[in-house]
């Protein structure tokens, strides 16, 4: 399960992946939970929502844990494009179950350490971009321009024309 922990003081959110979701099972949207079970000592948070593995959002006013197709006008799971628009959409109930993939939490009580200390900013690694075949050929040809004689270049041109 992925926890998205938002800090209302700093307006930042932090992601934490957990293996054991038992402390959250059976809780409902709007309930307060202790975060000491996931390693954040002294923190309390309110469950604000979530989604399952298919991306179906949890809705606070639908009881239970299952997916339901409901007729809604606004709120989680639907954004109307014009006034009065309604739509029948799939949403999940407000209770946390095993198949919830992401759970959104808002911190209500802070611990002694700040969230930035628990979640240090990872340095970005510069990865080499994968080059297309054509880009690789151009790069090789530019690297070998100084190393190739005129006769070798002519032989390369003949070989390329054959293919």
C-alpha positions as CSV (number, residue, x, y, z in Angstrom):
1,X,0.0,0.0,0.0
2,X,1.2,3.5,-0.8
3,X,0.6,6.2,1.8
4,X,0.5,9.8,0.6
5,X,1.1,11.9,3.8
6,X,0.4,15.6,3.3
7,X,1.8,18.2,5.7
8,X,-0.6,21.2,5.9
9,X,2.0,23.4,7.5
10,X,4.5,23.2,4.7
11,X,2.1,22.3,1.9
12,X,4.2,19.3,1.0
13,X,3.3,15.7,0.5
14,X,5.5,12.6,1.1
15,X,5.0,9.1,-0.2
16,X,5.7,6.0,1.8
17,X,5.3,2.5,0.6
18,X,4.3,0.0,3.4
19,X,4.0,-3.8,3.3
20,X,1.7,-4.2,6.3
21,X,-1.6,-2.4,5.8
22,X,-3.3,-4.0,8.9
23,X,-3.3,-0.8,11.0
24,X,-5.5,0.9,8.4
25,X,-7.9,-2.0,7.5
26,X,-11.4,-1.2,8.6
27,X,-10.9,2.5,9.1
28,X,-13.1,4.9,7.2
29,X,-12.5,8.2,5.4
30,X,-12.4,10.9,8.0
31,X,-11.0,8.6,10.8
32,X,-7.8,9.5,12.7
33,X,-5.0,7.0,12.7
34,X,-1.7,6.8,14.6
35,X,1.3,6.8,12.3
36,X,3.7,5.3,14.8
37,X,2.9,1.9,13.2
38,X,4.6,3.0,10.0
39,X,7.6,4.6,11.7
40,X,6.5,8.2,12.2
41,X,6.6,8.5,16.0
42,X,4.1,11.0,17.5
43,X,2.2,11.7,14.3
44,X,-1.5,11.4,13.9
45,X,-3.3,11.7,10.6
46,X,-6.8,11.9,9.2
47,X,-7.7,9.7,6.2
48,X,-8.9,11.9,3.4
49,X,-9.3,9.4,0.6
50,X,-7.6,6.9,-1.6
51,X,-7.9,4.6,-4.6
52,X,-7.7,1.0,-5.5
53,X,-5.3,-0.7,-8.0
54,X,-7.6,0.3,-10.9
55,X,-7.6,3.9,-9.9
56,X,-11.2,3.9,-8.7
57,X,-11.4,6.7,-6.0
58,X,-12.8,6.2,-2.5
59,X,-15.9,8.3,-1.8
60,X,-16.8,9.5,1.7
61,X,-20.5,9.1,1.5
62,X,-20.7,5.5,0.1
63,X,-20.6,2.9,3.0
64,X,-18.6,-0.3,2.7
65,X,-15.5,-1.6,0.9
66,X,-16.8,-2.6,-2.5
67,X,-17.0,-0.8,-5.9
68,X,-20.3,0.6,-6.7
69,X,-21.7,2.4,-9.8
70,X,-23.5,5.5,-8.5
71,X,-25.2,8.5,-10.0
72,X,-23.3,11.6,-8.8
73,X,-23.2,15.3,-9.6
74,X,-20.0,16.4,-8.0
75,X,-17.2,15.3,-5.6
76,X,-14.6,12.6,-5.7
77,X,-14.8,10.5,-8.8
78,X,-16.4,13.1,-11.1
79,X,-15.9,16.7,-12.2
80,X,-18.9,18.2,-14.0
81,X,-18.2,20.1,-17.2
82,X,-21.4,22.2,-17.0
83,X,-23.9,23.2,-14.4
84,X,-26.3,20.4,-13.5
85,X,-24.4,17.6,-15.2
86,X,-24.7,14.2,-13.7
87,X,-23.0,10.9,-14.5
88,X,-23.1,7.3,-13.3
89,X,-19.5,6.3,-12.4
90,X,-17.7,3.6,-10.4
91,X,-16.5,4.6,-6.9
92,X,-15.3,2.7,-3.9
93,X,-16.8,2.7,-0.5
94,X,-15.4,4.8,2.4
95,X,-13.8,1.8,4.3
96,X,-10.2,0.8,3.8
97,X,-9.8,-2.8,2.6
98,X,-6.9,-5.0,1.4
99,X,-7.4,-3.9,-2.3
100,X,-6.8,-0.2,-1.6
101,X,-3.6,0.7,-3.4
102,X,-3.2,4.3,-2.3
103,X,-4.3,6.0,0.9
104,X,-4.2,9.8,1.3
105,X,-3.5,11.1,4.8
106,X,-3.5,14.6,6.2
107,X,-1.3,15.2,9.4
108,X,-3.3,16.5,12.3
109,X,-0.8,16.0,15.2
110,X,2.9,16.4,14.6
111,X,5.7,14.5,16.3
112,X,9.1,15.7,17.6
113,X,10.9,15.2,14.2
114,X,9.8,17.0,11.1
115,X,8.6,15.0,8.1
116,X,11.6,16.3,6.1
117,X,13.8,14.4,8.5
118,X,11.9,11.2,7.9
119,X,11.8,11.6,4.2
120,X,15.2,13.1,3.0
121,X,15.2,14.5,-0.4
122,X,16.7,12.0,-2.8
123,X,19.3,13.3,-5.3
124,X,18.4,12.9,-8.9
125,X,20.7,10.7,-10.9
126,X,21.4,11.8,-14.4
127,X,20.6,8.8,-16.5
128,X,21.8,8.6,-20.1
129,X,18.9,9.0,-22.4
130,X,18.4,6.1,-24.7
131,X,19.3,7.1,-28.2
132,X,17.5,5.9,-31.3
133,X,19.3,3.8,-33.9
134,X,19.7,6.8,-36.2
135,X,21.1,9.0,-33.4
136,X,23.6,6.3,-32.4
137,X,24.8,6.0,-36.1
138,X,25.2,9.8,-36.3
139,X,27.1,9.8,-33.0
140,X,29.4,7.0,-34.2
141,X,30.0,8.7,-37.5
142,X,30.9,12.1,-35.8
143,X,33.2,10.3,-33.4
144,X,35.0,8.6,-36.3
145,X,35.3,11.5,-38.7
146,X,38.8,12.4,-37.6
147,X,39.9,8.8,-37.6
148,X,38.7,7.7,-41.1
149,X,40.6,8.2,-44.3
150,X,39.0,9.1,-47.6
151,X,39.3,5.6,-48.9
152,X,37.6,4.1,-45.8
153,X,34.8,6.7,-46.1
154,X,34.2,5.8,-49.7
155,X,34.0,2.1,-48.7
156,X,31.5,2.9,-46.0
157,X,29.3,4.9,-48.4
158,X,29.3,1.9,-50.9
159,X,28.4,-0.4,-48.0
160,X,25.5,1.8,-46.9
161,X,24.1,2.1,-50.5
162,X,24.0,-1.7,-50.7
163,X,21.6,-1.9,-47.8
